């Protein structure tokens, strides 16, 4: 007498595909390339069967999604241990798996599509650690872009564009992260447009002096060099206001320099040995103009001293004219004291 036990197994085996201990299994008709990694990974395959037990595990690595009909003619490979995948940018793969139990039941399933992405998103339009004054347009690009934050707050891009508000006292930190975990960060400083003119804030046409010229020119150059490609009308107007102020101040300096030159050359055009009383009115006008310049606030101390010297020269000319006029009057009076009818030989020496 003999006895045997026979078990009937009509249930297909099961299994899983994992990367970093996380399942990446997907239904055959629902596969997408929805997984992204930026480093080497190991693909582990398991088979399970609680009846007859697993007889074999086979796999096929594909770079594209296959149809169920194509699975019937694959060159399956025996699986014996985790498979190492070396990360190469844009490399893609799908693992198809066939698990067979000891009763001959077969189950086919697959992993979701995996893409290696080793390149961080690109952030252009601004330069890291730079300073801006006007609204800036930032372009963020990545084929697998996942999220973008501005100062750690999530933002939504419009056609990959993020606008940074200008004319503000702010620091903007932009972080773009792709689905593989690659991240790029750019930090820029935004300053108020008015801060460009801080160095000339106290200057007016009443107090600007030639020593301020380089500072004014530098402010004007800085304002002219500001990027206005994406600036608002208000920002452009604020920049123009600074440029206009610089122009007014520079014009005042040029005007003052010309006036100083005019009075200096004017006084220098006379000579004490040849100046005439008919020159007196013009010289007095020059002195009045010099006094106006000295009373104003547009002269440096050195320029003021130089103009005082010119004024002294002008006053000497006026004194010379007055002295000459007085001498002429004295001589005229003396000669008039003689009469042709009464003049004597003893008067000859005095008259000579």
Secondary structure, 3 states (H helix, E strand, C coil): CCCCCCCCCCCCCEEEEEECCEECEECHHHCCCCEEECCCEEEEEEEECCCCCEEEEEEEEECCCCCHHHHCCCCCEECCCCEEECCCCCCEEEEEEEEEECCCCEEEEEECCEEECCCCCEEECCCCCCEECCCEEEEEECCCEEEEEECCEECCCECCEEEECCCCCEEEEEEEEECCCCEEEEEEEECCHHHHHHHHCCCCCCCCCHHHHHHHHHHHHHHHCCCCCCCCHHHHHHHHHHHHHHHHHHHHHHHHHHHHHHHHHHHHCCCCCCCCHHHHHHHHHHHHHHHHHHHCCCCCHHHHHHHHHHHHHHHHHHHHHHHHHHHHHHHHHHHHCCCCCCCCHHHHHHHC
